Amino acid sequence: MNRPLTLMVLLLLLLGHTSHAADDAPGTWLILSTTDRFGAADAPGPWRYALDAQYRWFDRSGGVDQVLLRPALGYDLTPGLSAWLGYAQVRSEGSGGTHVKEHRVWQQLAWQFDGAANSRWLLRGRVEERHREGADGTGVTLRLMLRSRIPLGKRPDLRLVLALEPFIDLRDTDWGLNQGLAQLRTTLGLSFDLHRRLGFEAGYLNQHAFRENRTDLANHLLYLHFQARF
């Protein structure tokens, strides 16, 4: 990636927010994840697996808790390009004890490539088929992510993390999805190794939800991501 394009992308990542009026609230996300290849360590095969579990807390409407569990299976199509199939279960609970459970089946293409200054880039497209328990209709959401990890200083594991991810709903549902841009996530963080088998990433995540005929929601989140390596 040439330098002008890199600078332009970084600017988009840093300024990936909207000027719309929004209802702001803080929150915290805790993420535990692991990913690896099947096969012997000295002869890994093309198949991969991934698993992440998340606990999300939002200081909104008296407090909202959300738990996500997401396993996936992937296959390397070419060096740097992989296809994935996964499932996610998301359970949300409000302060009044009400809860909502959602099931998602998703498909994904992910392309990883090297950029300038030893940076590492990820371009990912994911389609989710979403079903909410107790409600009719299946939602379909397209998620597009551009993410970069840029080395900082002489420590090889210390990297600046930048990401931009729009969510686009492709189908209306009776339970709240409307066609069009639904959400935009912008991430600024740092990653480094706590141990040779444990990576850590932390930073700021801006989650902006667009709502028709209502004030948008903007969540300002501290995220903590532990990455296990086996």
Buried (B, 14 or more C-beta within 10 A) or exposed (E): BEEEEBEEBBEEBEEBEBEEEBBEBEBBBBBBBBBBBEEEEEEEEEEBBBBBBBBBBBEBEEEBBBBBEBBBBBEBEEEEBBBBEBEBEBBBBBEEEEEBBBBBBBBBBBBBEEBEEEBBBBBBEBBBBBBBEEBEBBBBBBBEBBBBBBBBEEEEEEBBBBBBBBBBBBBEBEBBBBEEBBBBBBBBBBBBBEEEEEBBBBBEBBBBBBBEEEEBBBBBBBBBBBBBEE
